[in-house]
Amino acid sequence: MSAATLSCRLEDAALDLNDATVKHTGAVVAVDEARQELEVERSRMICNGVDGKNEAQREAFIRLELDFLYTVLHVAETALTEARCELECSRTLFDVAKCSVRALEASK
C-alpha cells in the first residue's frame, strides 16, 4: 500500500474514532441524566408515601408508576453499550492504521 493510501486510512480512522468518542460521551451523559431523573422521582414518591403493606409491595408500586423512566434508563444503557462497542472498534481500527503507517515508515 502506498504512503498516501495509508495516510488517508489513518485520517479516516482518526475521524471515526473522534465520532465514536463523541457518541460515547453523549451516551454516558444520557445514562447519567436518565438515572438521576429516575432517582429523583423515586425519592419524591418515597417522601410522599407509597401505598403497600410491605417493602416488596411498595417497590412494585414504585416500579409500576415509574415504568416509563425505567424504560428510558434501559434504552439509554443499551445505547451506551452500543456506543462503547463502536468506540472499541474505532480505537482498534485506528491502532491498526497507525501501526501500518509505522511499518511502512520503518521499511523505508
N, C-alpha and C positions, 0 to 999 in steps of 0.2 A: 504494500500500500504506500502511496506517496505521502510525503510530509504534509502537503496541503489537505489531503483527504483526512488524515489523522487529526490535523488541527481543527478541521470543521467538525469532525466527530466529537472531539473533546469539547469544543464550544457548545455544540448541541447538548451534550451530556451535562455540561455545567448549567445551561439554561433549564434543562429538565429537572436537575437537582434543586435549583432555586425555586422553580414552580412547586415541586413536591414539598419543599421546606415550608413555603408559604401556606400551602394547603394543610399540612400537618399542624402548623401553628394555629390556623383558624379552627381546625377540628378540636384541638386542645382547649381553646377558648370556649367553643360551643359546648363541650362536655362540662367544663367548669361552670358556665352560666346555667346550664340545664340542672346540674346537681345543686347549685346554690338556690335556684328558684324552687326546686322540689323541697329542699331542707327548710327554706323559709316558710313554705306553705304547710309542711308537716308540723313545724314548731307552732305556727299560728293555730292550727287545728288542735294541737295538744293543749296549748294555753287556754283556748276557748272551751275545752272539754269535749271529749269524744264518747259517744254512746257505746256501751258494751259492758258485759258483766265481768270480763277478764281481759288480760293483755292481748290474747290472741284475737278476740273479737274486735277490740279497739284497733289493732293493727290491720285486720281485714277491712274494717270500715275506712280507715285512712287510705289504704291501698286502693279501694274501690273509688273513693272520692277523688283521689289524685291520679287515677289511671292515666289520664292524658299526659300529665307531667312525667310519669314513669315511662310512657311510650316515647316522649320527646327525648328523655335521657337515653333510652335504649337505642334510638335512631342515631343520636349523637355519638354514642360509644361505638356503634357499628361503623359510622363514617370515620371515626378516629382510627379504628383498626385497619380500615382500608387505606387511609392516608399514611399510616405507619408502614404498611407493606409497600406502598408506592414509593415512599421515601427510601426504604431499604433497597428496593430495586434500582432506583435512580442513583443512589450512592454507589452501588456495586457497578453499574454501567459507567459511572464517572471514573471510578477507580480503574476499571478495565481500559478505558480510553486513555487515562493518564499513564498507565503502565505501557500501553502500546506506543505512545509518543516517546517515553523514556527509552524503550527498547530500540526504537528507530534511531534516536539520538546516540545511543551507546554503540550502535552498529556502524556508525559513520567513522 
